[in-house]
């Protein structure tokens, strides 16, 4: 991008010294654009989490849904929202681009949020009256009432499908990751992305959740609806500052073609000392001059060699036309397409680890609220602590750690590393390992607290245990630390492992791991319920005092321990870790992304910009 510092004309009659240089045009992207993206993200998360944080309480007290049914509804809703991210990634990469997909997703979420607000404001859309959790005989919602509720949740899921795979990717588009400065800015963006909306959540949830629980559900749901509208407004105000990248086609169709072509050529044999005749055409630039996008031609790698068969030309006359293009993309693919699939395959081991970690995080969010409903929530003679506020503890833990890490630990570590040639920053492996360990500790602590709560309630013969809700705070705090370590590191791993053209897919894969964890969590809860159904089921029903939820927590802790062993014995070798300064032995984890891709460099002016 060329910018002239001065304008001159031979026909001008003004003397040279009288000419005033025009103000240089600001380049799009960078932190100038990120402020709008973070503002939009903060209010969007404020709106969505204001709903998610108290949805369990709303379904229990206003729709009179039973414990296990309520958990299934919440898990399936969350899972569907994350699965929709795959469809959103496809639409973004193929048709709309990230900006338009984000905008459409936000509008759908606004409609869904408004529908949920209507169910709270119009009493005909709910059962005739809500029941206290202690009541056993309550009117159940009619089919059409559930249909309206589920329609609102579906619109929210569709909106999440457009927002979740694109918000991080669109933010990452604003930085030039070819430079060390751009990569450093991107690394900080991940943490500040989490930090900004976490602070907004902590500030807002205290008020919004209190209004929902103690004043009015209608007003409490109207507030996040307005916040979401404000989020869309902020997003549109930043249009002039964004870098827009045109959609280049979906990776998913290429993935299917590579798999089919590789299977069709499964019997093709290549002599050990010969180089196969690969189909490797040059990249075609179809990006306009108004967009800054680097076309990367990925060098051929030796991993997952079976997939290379999809790019082997076995019979040029049958497979290629006169223009040297494949006659069928399902028989012959380019090496570029093959390498794209290799990027996806290479992150699968860590993806499985992410699912195992997120399952433990879901338990606190789902069953922790039910525990709080059957504990002493009084603060003073009149004030009752809203159950939805429990999630604030997790958000505070996450925000405190990120702020400490970014503003205190990292500056000190960088200062020390410059003097001693030792990199003191936490690696991805260390952060993911720490998160897994914390997830196991969270479940153990949750089990101990639940056992104490239940025994206290049974001892006094009460539905609501005299045990204070404050005993739940440690497990929520540990859940927040688990997210701060594992979720941020895994999100960073997925994004950094993917080239720029596949960052939307990286976001979709991250949220797909959340979706699978939701479905698996629901499946495990239902299987445990069926296996223990009888005199003392471990989960299910309105009354936790008749269950043994602590035993269920210990099962999840055991699964977390298996996840820790799996990660350290297998998946950790697929984590990208930069070499420490001064190290030249080449040892360490495998670096998945090719360190020296053959890139078509842009002009010098673009690189400087």
Number of C-alpha atoms within 10 A of each C-alpha: 15 10 11 11 10 11 9 11 7 5 6 9 7 9 7 9 6 7 12 10 11 10 9 10 9 10 15 19 21 20 16 15 21 22 16 22 23 25 21 27 25 23 25 27 22 28 30 20 19 25 24 17 21 23 17 23 23 21 20 21 18 21 25 26 24 19 21 19 16 22 26 20 17 20 23 19 20 24 23 24 26 28 23 25 30 25 17 29 32 24 20 26 26 17 16 17 22 29 23 16 24 26 17 19 23 26 20 23 30 26 18 24 25 21 22 25 23 19 21 22 17 10 12 11 20 23 18 15 15 18 18 12 21 12 11 13 8 17 15 18 18 13 9 11 17 17 13 17 21 17 15 23 24 18 23 28 25 25 27 27 31 33 29 24 32 30 22 24 21 22 25 26 24 25 23 23 18 12 12 10 12 16 16 12 18 22 14 12 20 18 19 17 20 21 23 17 23 24 19 19 26 19 13 20 26 17 14 27 23 21 18 25 19 13 12 16 22 17 16 22 26 22 19 27 27 15 20 28 18 17 25 21 13 19 22 15 11 17 14 11 19 22 22 20 21 21 17 15 16 19 21 17 12 20 19 14 21 29 19 19 23 24 16 15 19 13 9 11 9 12 7 7 6 7 8 16 13 17 20 16 12 9 11 7 10 9 15 10 8 10 13 22 21 18 19 16 17 20 15 14 15 8 13 13 10 13 23 25 28 28 24 24 21 15 9 13 11 11 16 16 12 8 7 12 15 19 15 14 17 17 22 27 29 22 25 21 21 26 24 20 20 20 18 19 13 18 21 15 17 22 22 17 25 25 22 28 30 25 25 25 25 18 23 24 20 21 19 21 23 21 24 25 22 25 23 17 20 13 11 7 6 6 10 14 18 21 24 28 20 26 25 23 20 27 26 20 20 26 24 17 18 21 14 12 17 14 11 11 17 15 13 14 16 16 13 14 16 11 8 12 13 15 17 16 16 15 15 21 23 15 18 29 22 17 26 28 18 24 31 28 19 27 27 21 22 29 23 15 19 23 16 15 28 26 14 18 19 14 10 11 11 13 18 24 25 16 20 15 22 13 18 23 17 16 26 26 20 25 31 28 26 31 25 26 23 27 22 21 23 22 18 21 21 24 23 19 21 20 19 21 23 21 24 32 30 29 25 29 25 26 26 23 22 28 26 24 25 28 19 18 26 24 14 16 21 18 13 18 20 14 11 15 14 9 8 12 19 24 26 23 18 19 19 24 25 17 21 19 22 22 18 22 25 18 17 24 23 15 17 25 19 14 23 23 14 17 23 13 10 11 21 20 18 18 24 21 16 12 15 15 12 10 10 8 7 9 8 13 15 14 15 19 18 14 9 8 12 12 13 12 13 13 11 10 10 13 13 10 15
